[in-house]
Amino acid sequence: MAESQSKVDMDKLVSLCRRRGFVFPSSEIYGGLSSCWDYGPLGAELKRNVKEAWWRFMVRNRDDVVGLDTSILMHPKVWEASGHVAGFHDPMVDCKVCRLRFRADEINTNCCPTCGGEITEPRQFNLMFKTFLGPVEDEASIVYLRPETAQGIFVNFENVVNTTRKKLPFGIAQVGKSFRNEITTGNFIFRSREFEQMEMEFFVKPGTDKQWFDYWVEQRLNWYLGLGMKREHIKLREHGKEELAHYARGCFDINYLFPMGWSELEGIANRADFDLTQHAKSSGKSLDYFDDETRERYTPYVIEPSAGVDRSILAFLCDAYDEEPDKDEIRVVLRLHPDLAPVKVAVLPLSRKENLAAAAKEIWADLRQRWVVQYDDAQSIGRRYRRQDEIGTPLCVTIDFQSLEDKQVTIRERDGMKQIRVPIAELKSTLAAKLSGEALAATQPLWSSK
């Protein structure tokens, strides 16, 4: 059976993101900086929405998970205890001709994939960024930019237990920047050296870890599906025994069908008691948990769902991208779930005439108190609809001259382009209902998992 193909071309998606203000190359006026990206006005909103959707699902909608926001710079002994200083390496090779560098595990021959030149023997390359704390640049002042957010959670385990009085099982979640000096990057925002992670460490009693591991694999898969990701574009891949870290008792990847093929979107791992044990040994501080019910003291096991913000954004954009015939042109549509869409509603006056513009701007000002709303009065109404379709705006509100008489406006939805007429007095409540999934004028909900 042939391997599935992604429906979206990466070049088209990158072009749309650049043209519409989702993502720009970092420091572009100076020629850019390799694999570093800036999120534009729409991208910043989309990124915020992805993180908020994750936080709502993982923290706010539950009573067994709390949040944390730890420092990017941490004591260097944290990374010694976690194994990152000694073991956070990738094998690297260099081309003797063009001087390009590659990960050794991505090269299948003894020749450079770019120029065909001879490559060097592999050598280990630590992925952590080093910097110095304080005015003197010496060995004693070396610190690292964190390569993951998880360790900040582990070293705060006792603080969280003591201040929240949470009982096992419970989780600690964090969203934040991480840094890895990757040898090879690429595929747009899929792999970069500065990125954001959404991680949660769920602490459980040893012996119950298998059931919680299975639970979180299912929960995390359902999160993507609940935000409209198509089931045929997402699958689970279990790690074989030879792939597992020495401390892991199990790991699943959630893989997505990106334009370059199936690749990891998120990992869910059973880390056992490795991290708390390592930090307890290294710091000399006990990180055991005392169970009031059983009167036992033990080191909890940990289930870790770990997702990348940037990688999730890329997957949601790929999944939402669509093209369809539109008379003699092609209509480009981002079918983003309303929870993720950077702009929720667009207000479009049919004309720039003063009386119509005044009425439209009054509606715009009112809706902006609740949602991110764009006002657009440039070019024809058809072109304005297409612009909103291309950035994923779920609903457009059109104010015409009849609106001045009957105090009604037209709501037009993105995906099916259906329209309804509603009183201005009921506009806000109607939009809220439609953005929550109520059908515009049919029996099926507007936004559903596919």
C-alpha positions, 0 to 999 in steps of 0.5 A, spaced: 500 500 500 502 506 498 504 511 503 499 517 504 501 524 501 500 530 505 495 535 501 499 541 502 505 543 499 510 546 504 512 552 499 505 554 498 504 554 506 510 558 507 508 563 502 501 564 505 505 565 512 509 570 509 504 574 505 499 574 510 503 575 517 503 569 520 511 567 520 517 571 518 524 569 517 528 572 523 532 578 522 530 578 515 533 585 513 540 582 515 539 576 511 535 572 516 538 567 521 538 560 520 532 556 523 530 562 527 523 565 526 518 571 528 511 570 529 507 576 525 501 579 527 496 573 525 502 568 527 502 571 534 495 570 535 495 563 533 500 561 537 497 564 543 491 561 541 494 554 541 498 555 548 491 557 551 487 551 548 493 546 551 493 550 558 485 550 558 485 542 556 491 540 561 490 545 567 484 549 567 479 544 566 482 539 571 482 539 578 488 534 578 493 539 574 497 545 576 501 550 572 508 553 573 513 558 570 520 556 571 526 560 569 530 559 563 537 559 566 538 554 572 543 551 576 548 547 572 548 542 576 540 541 574 543 539 567 548 534 570 543 530 574 538 530 569 544 527 564 544 533 559 551 535 560 554 528 559 549 525 554 545 530 550 549 529 544 547 528 537 553 524 532 555 530 527 559 529 521 562 535 516 563 535 509 570 536 507 568 540 501 562 544 502 563 544 509 556 543 511 554 539 517 549 534 518 547 529 523 550 522 522 544 518 523 541 522 517 546 520 512 546 513 509 552 514 505 559 516 505 558 522 501 555 529 502 548 529 500 549 536 497 555 536 493 557 529 493 564 530 497 567 526 502 565 526 509 568 526 516 568 520 521 562 522 526 563 526 533 559 527 538 556 534 539 552 537 545 546 540 543 545 545 549 547 552 548 552 555 553 552 562 556 556 565 562 552 568 568 555 574 571 561 579 568 567 574 568 567 568 563 570 562 566 568 555 567 565 557 574 560 562 571 558 557 565 550 556 565 546 553 560 539 555 556 534 550 558 534 544 552 527 542 555 522 545 560 521 539 564 527 539 569 524 546 572 518 542 574 522 536 577 526 540 581 520 544 584 516 538 585 517 539 593 515 546 593 508 544 589 506 539 593 507 543 600 504 549 597 498 546 593 497 540 598 495 536 592 495 528 593 497 523 588 496 522 582 497 530 580 500 533 574 504 540 574 504 543 567 509 548 564 509 552 557 515 556 555 521 557 551 527 551 550 533 552 546 537 546 542 543 547 538 541 543 532 546 540 527 540 540 522 534 544 522 529 546 516 522 544 514 520 551 516 518 551 523 518 544 524 525 544 527 528 550 530 534 552 535 529 556 539 522 553 540 516 553 545 514 547 549 508 545 552 509 539 557 506 536 563 509 531 568 503 527 571 506 524 578 503 517 580 504 511 585 508 506 582 504 500 580 499 505 577 503 508 571 501 503 566 494 505 566 495 513 567 500 512 561 495 509 557 490 514 559 494 520 557 496 517 550 488 517 549 487 524 552 493 527 548 490 524 541 483 527 543 486 534 544 488 534 536 482 531 534 477 535 538 481 541 535 479 539 528 485 535 526 483 530 521 484 523 523 487 520 517 493 525 518 495 523 525 497 516 528 500 513 534 507 510 534 510 506 539 517 506 541 521 499 540 525 497 546 531 499 542 529 506 542 527 507 549 531 511 553 534 507 559 530 509 564 523 509 560 518 504 561 514 506 555 513 511 550 508 513 544 509 518 539 503 522 536 505 523 528 502 527 523 502 527 516 507 533 514 508 535 507 515 532 508 512 525 511 510 522 517 514 526 523 513 526 530 508 531 533 508 530 540 511 524 545 508 521 551 513 517 555 513 513 562 519 516 565 518 512 571 522 515 577 528 517 574 528 524 574 526 525 581 531 520 584 537 523 580 535 530 583 534 527 590 541 524 589 545 530 586 542 535 591 541 531 597 534 533 598 529 528 599 523 528 593 519 522 596 512 523 597 508 521 603 502 517 602 497 519 608 492 514 606 497 508 606 502 511 610 507 509 605 513 513 603 515 512 595 518 516 589 513 517 584 513 515 577 512 520 572 508 520 565 510 526 561 506 528 555 511 533 551 508 537 545 512 543 541 508 549 540 511 551 533 510 544 531 503 544 533 502 550 529 505 547 523 500 541 523 494 545 524 496 550 519 497 544 514 491 540 516 487 547 515 490 549 508 485 547 503 484 550 495 478 549 491 475 552 485 472 559 485 469 561 478 476 562 474 480 562 480 482 558 486 479 559 493 485 558 498 481 557 505 484 556 512 479 551 515 482 553 522 478 551 528 475 557 531 478 556 538 485 557 534 483 562 528 487 568 530 481 573 527 474 570 530 470 575 526 471 580 520 466 586 520 465 588 512 461 595 510 459 594 503 461 601 502 465 607 505 460 612 505 460 615 512 453 613 514 455 606 513 462 606 515 459 609 522 454 604 523 460 598 521 465 601 526 460 602 532 459 594 531 466 593 530 468 597 537 462 593 540 465 586 538 472 588 539 470 587 547 470 580 546 473 577 540 479 579 535 475 582 530 478 585 523 475 591 520 476 591 512 473 596 507 478 595 501 476 593 495 470 589 493 466 585 498 468 578 494 476 580 495 475 581 502 471 575 503 477 571 500 482 575 504 478 573 511 478 565 508 485 565 507 487 567 514 482 562 517 477 567 519 470 563 521 465 568 520 464 575 517 459 580 518 457 585 512 453 591 513 449 594 507 445 600 506 439 596 508 442 595 515 441 602 516 433 601 515 432 594 518 437 594 523 440 587 521 446 585 518 449 578 514 453 573 517 457 569 512 461 563 514 467 561 512 467 553 510 460 553 506 460 560 505 452 560 507 449 566 510 444 568 514 441 575 516 440 577 524 438 583 528 444 587 530 441 587 537 442 579 537 449 579 533 453 578 539 449 572 542 449 569 535 456 570 533 458 566 540 453 561 539 456 560 532 463 560 534 461 555 539 459 550 534 452 551 533 450 550 525 449 557 521 442 554 518 443 547 517 442 541 522 450 539 522 455 543 527 459 548 523 466 546 526 467 538 528 472 533 528 473 530 521 
